[in-house]
Amino acid sequence: MSLIKRSSFFFLVSLLVLWGAPTMTTASDSAHTDIFQFKQKVRVEVNNVLSSPVTIHCKSKDNDLGSHVINAHGLYSFGFNVNFIGTTLFFCGVSLQGKRVTFDVYKASRDQSRCPHFCEWHVDTNGVEGFKPSAKAPDIVIPWK
């Protein structure tokens, strides 16, 4: 193997090792900072502001997070790293007493500037509402169907 090919090979292997695969996180490690800063760490939080429980099921192309019940005034959250090319997409379906809403809970092309590290959503009587960090009013509203 020529020196150039060998150097290129080791560079690519090193880059892949440093980059690693996208990882799921828990609430306990939300303050973690990636040493290399190649990956953008994001936490998504879905708050149920209703007085009834709702069921949520979130997934991406690669990760099915399963169904979860969010109790009245409870929350569901998860974390992940945005992929290198900025195409990360997680979507969720929320159901409540025969009503349903499906929405992109995190879409890199929309949210890397909208909510770069923390994306907050509320489930309420209108449907699902997305909030920019520290905003009092939602900037995204997806109605029940």
Secondary structure, DSSP 8 states (H G I E B T S, - for coil): --HHHHHHHHHHHHHHHHH-----B-GGGTT---SS--SEEEEEEEEE-SSS-EEEEEEESS-EEEEEEE-TT-EEEEEEEE-TTS--EEEEEEEETTEEEEEEEEEHHHHHHHSSSEEEEEEETTEEEEE-TT-SS-SEEEE--
